[in-house]
Amino acid sequence: MDLHHSSHAGESHGTAGSYMVGFVLSVILTAAAFGFVMTGMLTGQHALLAISALAVVQIVVHLVFFLHMSTSSAQRWNVMAFGFTVMTMVILVGGSLWVMHNVAMNMMSR
């Protein structure tokens, strides 16, 4: 039994090039969001939507380039676990916002 070499079936490890692409994309997305706020190019609702969209794109970049998540058959359980986590977070955050909104409308804003 070889203790120094372990096989990780189905796991893909990135190359230096893929990590560099992910890093550059992350820096560009962060700089774009920072630029929108600091220059005042977008304000109010438009700024919130643009920053939210950039955040979602950055999450995808991190998942693909750094966590190596893909839709391959070897990654099926990882993708399913991540999907369940996202669904749970949407329910928790969305439900909390809904409850707080209803409390504010029914109790405090009268």
N, C-alpha and C positions, 0 to 999 in steps of 0.2 A: 504494500500500500504506500503510495507516494504522498507524503504529507506536505511537500513543498509546492505541489502543483494541484490546484483544484479547478475543476471544470465548471463553468457557470453556463449551463445550457440555456440558450435563448436570451442571454444578456448581451447587449451591444455596448461596447465602450467607445467613446468618441475619440476622434483624432485631434491633434493639436489644431488643425485647420478648422474643424467643426466648432471647437471651443472658441477659437478666435472669431469666427463668424457670429456665434451667439453673443460673445462679449461686445463686439462692435454694434450689433443690432440693439443690445440692451442699453449701451451708452447713447446711441442715437435716439432711441425712444424716450429715455430719461431726459436728455437735453431738449427734445421737442416739447415735452410736458413742462419742463422748467421754463423754457422760452415763452410758451403761451402765457404763463402766469406773469413772468417778470416784465415782458414787453407790453402787456396789456392788449395784445393782439385780439384776444377773445375775452369776453367778460360774461359774467352771469351764467345763464343756462348753457350757452354755447361752450364756454370754457369747461364747465362740468362734464358735458357730453364728450368733448374732445379728450379730456384727461382720462375719463373712464374708458373710452375706446383705446387709447394708448396703453392703459393699464392691462386691458384684456389681451391686447396683442403682445405685450411684454410677458404676460403669464404663459401664453402659448410658446413664445421664444424660449423661455426657461424650461418648460416641459419638454420641448423637442430637443434643444441643443445641450442642456445640462443634465436633465433627468432621463434622456433618451427614450421617452415614451413614444410609441408608434402604434399603428394599427395591425402590426404583424401578429401572427397566431401565437408566437412565443410571448408577446406582451399582453395577451388578452386579459389575464387576471389583474394585471397592474392597471390597465385602462378601466376595467370594471370597478375596481376598488376606488380609483380616482373619480369616476363618474358618480358612484354612490356618495363619496365625500362631498362633491360639488352639490349634488341634489340635497343632501342633509343641510349643508350650509345655506343654500337658497331658501329652504323651508324655515330654518331657524332665523335667519336675518330678515327674510320677507315677512314672516309671521310676527316677529318682534316689531318691525316698522309698522305693520298693519295695526297691531294692538296699540302701540304708542300714538298713532294717528287717530284712532278711534277714541282713545282716552282724551286726547287734546281737543277733539271736536265736540265731545259730549260733556266734558267736565270743566275744562279750563278756559275755553274761549267764549263762554257765555257772558 
